């Protein structure tokens, strides 16, 4: 594989009002050892100096395509637009407050091409991530070597970014713009359902910045519950216990969601297993403990 003449990879980056973070993200893209890339940035109605920064960068970087939306359309629609604007064999994504390690694209292309004919029954590939607050860093350890459609009802074993042929994302219609949260999770479900399991590339080459003081794109707990209802309706043919497992993802430590009366009522209505009631109880205890610790530290 030649980094200059191999298959072209589109990298889609939606952004809004994060010019400083976007600059870091794009710098990591243009440092890739695999150079046959096409970067598509959709500026989703930014009111800071994002437009000026992107126009100046595009003037000197021919691999960059920029679209400026006058009004914000939301992250899922911005991603879908970037996908439609892309013109490459493969596609992957980058959030504007994260970054790539230099060998990420080279390793992803090499992994895909090593699959040969087996790639016909593989939907996409993904990697571990480096999670950092800018000082301390850890590598994710929750991702499976192979992820099936039903696996995703238990946990998002993939993360937030994948690599696959562009036409596959177009074929399934991209991200559901009407979902208030979990747009990536639901898109992965449809992709795997249509094209087969997702495979893990072992190297952690995606750097995800986690900082509660920043305005990261995230969903509140009400949005998570509404997202569950939409996904449950769209994927109603799976067994009931998988819907229950999907609901429990709302109470992952990642979100810090406190169970409400509505949650308890749902479990009773579903006649859920005792194990699910126990998980809800643990989530409630965890949430209360974190509140106490926060009060002590304050």
C-alpha positions, 0 to 999 in steps of 0.5 A: 500500500502506498500512502500517496497512491492508495485508495482515497479516504474521506474524513468528515468533520462537523463543527460549530463554534469550536475554532480553537479545538477544530484547529487542533483536530484538523492539524492531526488530520493533515499530519497523517502518514497516509496522505491520500485523504479528502477532508470535508468540514461542514461548518454548522452555522458557527458564529465565531471565527470558524468561517475565516479560519476554514477559508484561510486553511482551504486556500492553502490545503487542496485536500480540504473541502468546506461547506458553510451552513448559514443556520445550524442544522444539527450534528446528524444533518451536518454529518450526512451533508459531509458524507454526501459531499465526499467523493472517496472510496472509504470514509471515516469521521472525526469530532471537532474536539478530538484528534487522530494519531498520525498512523490512524488512517494508514492502519485502518486502510491496511486492516481493511485491505488485509480482509480481502474477500472477507470484507464483503461480509464485514460492515466496518472496522473501528479501534480502541480510543485514547481517553484523556482530559489533557493530562491523564490518559487511558485506553478503552478496554470495553470493545469487542473484536467482533460486534454484531447487531444484537451486541449493540443493544447491550453496549456500544462496543464500537465507540463513536467513529468507524471506517468503511466504504463510503457507499455503504453509509450512503446506502443505509441513509446515513445518520437519523437526523430525528434522533435526539441522541445515540445517532451513531449507535443507531446508525451502527445498528443499521450498518451491521444489520445490512452488511455484517459484523464490525471488526476491531483494529487493535491499535488505539489511534483515536484521541477522545478528549473528555472534559466536563468543563467543556461544551462537548456534544452530548445528550441530556438524560431526557434526550436519551430516554426519547432516543430509546423510544425511537430506536426501540420503535425502529428496531421492534423486531428484536427480542424484548430482553434486548430492548430492556438492555438498550434502556439500561445503557441510559444508566451507564456511568458514562452518562451519570443518569439518576433513575426516576419514578418513570424508569422504575415504572417502565421496569414493572410494566415490562416485568423486567428481570430482577437483574435489571432492577438491581442495575437500576438500584446500583445506578441510583446509589452511584448517582447519590454517592457522586453527588456527596463526593462533589459536595465534599470536594466543593 
